[in-house]
Amino acid sequence: MLFSFKGRIGRLTYWGVSFALLAVEFVGFFILDTMDKAISGSQSGSRDFIFLLLLIFTGFIFWSLLAISVKRWHDRDKSGWWMLVGFIPIIGGWWVTIELGFMKGTEGINQYGERAY
């Protein structure tokens, strides 16, 4: 569910997975920050390793959030490219939140298949 861009998910799954990923992100950043503070007096190689872990962790979270958002767009019977609407100044973020978080998906099968979750 977290890596594939194929399929559909409903609103409840979208909100649940989004909040779970954000909670994991918060805990992960806290752990990495604690590790960084613990080794701040040591060599820069250790800090570089923490930075690399942070990049990998952030990439995982970003990819997963992108994948579930695309699946939610598919449930609305729209292409995942609609994610770009979020870049419209002022209204983009609101538009994406309303479309993905509050509007019903297509009943039954659409061009992206059946709703899996």
C-alpha positions in Angstrom: 0.0 0.0 0.0 2.8 2.5 0.8 5.0 2.1 -2.2 2.7 1.4 -5.2 0.9 4.1 -7.2 -1.7 1.6 -8.5 -5.2 1.1 -7.1 -7.6 3.1 -5.0 -8.2 3.8 -1.3 -11.1 5.4 0.5 -11.2 8.5 2.7 -11.0 6.6 6.0 -7.9 4.7 4.9 -6.4 7.9 3.5 -6.8 9.7 6.8 -5.7 6.7 8.9 -2.5 6.0 6.9 -1.7 9.8 6.6 -1.9 10.3 10.4 0.0 7.0 11.0 2.8 8.1 8.7 3.0 11.5 10.3 3.2 9.9 13.8 6.0 7.7 12.6 7.8 10.7 11.1 7.5 12.6 14.4 8.9 9.7 16.4 11.6 9.0 13.8 12.7 12.7 13.8 12.7 12.7 17.7 14.9 9.5 17.7 17.3 10.9 15.1 17.5 14.2 16.9 18.3 12.5 20.1 21.0 10.4 18.4 22.4 13.6 16.8 22.6 15.3 20.2 24.2 12.3 21.8 27.0 12.2 19.2 27.4 16.0 18.7 30.8 15.9 20.4 32.1 13.1 18.2 33.5 13.1 14.7 31.7 14.6 11.8 31.4 11.1 10.1 28.9 10.1 12.7 26.8 13.2 12.1 27.0 12.5 8.4 25.6 9.1 9.0 22.7 10.6 11.0 22.0 13.1 8.2 22.0 10.1 5.7 19.5 8.3 7.9 17.4 11.4 8.0 17.4 11.7 4.2 16.4 8.1 3.8 13.7 8.3 6.4 12.3 11.5 4.9 12.3 9.9 1.4 10.4 6.9 2.7 7.7 9.1 4.4 7.4 11.4 1.3 7.1 8.5 -1.1 4.5 6.8 1.0 2.4 10.0 1.4 2.6 10.5 -2.3 1.5 7.0 -3.1 -1.6 7.1 -0.9 -2.5 10.5 -2.2 -2.3 9.2 -5.8 -4.5 6.2 -4.8 -7.0 8.6 -3.3 -7.0 10.7 -6.6 -7.7 7.4 -8.4 -10.6 6.8 -6.1 -12.0 10.1 -7.2 -11.5 8.8 -10.8 -8.8 11.3 -11.5 -5.2 10.9 -12.6 -2.4 11.1 -9.9 -1.1 14.1 -11.8 -3.8 16.0 -10.0 -1.4 16.2 -7.1 0.2 19.1 -9.0 -2.9 21.2 -8.1 -1.3 21.5 -4.6 1.3 23.8 -6.1 -1.3 26.5 -7.0 -0.7 29.4 -4.6 -3.3 30.0 -1.9 -6.0 27.6 -3.0 -3.9 24.5 -4.0 -3.5 23.0 -0.5 -7.2 23.6 0.3 -8.3 22.0 -3.0 -6.2 18.9 -2.4 -7.4 18.6 1.2 -11.0 18.9 0.3 -10.8 16.6 -2.8 -8.8 13.8 -1.0 -10.0 14.1 2.5 -13.7 15.0 2.3 -15.2 14.2 -1.1 -16.6 10.7 -1.8 -14.8 8.4 -4.3 -16.4 6.7 -7.2 -18.8 3.9 -6.3 -18.0 0.5 -7.7 -15.3 0.1 -10.4 -13.7 3.0 -12.2 -10.9 3.2 -14.7 -8.4 2.5 -11.8 -10.1 -0.7 -10.7 -12.0 -1.5 -7.5 -11.4 0.1 -4.2 -9.0 -2.1 -2.3 -9.1 -0.5 1.2 
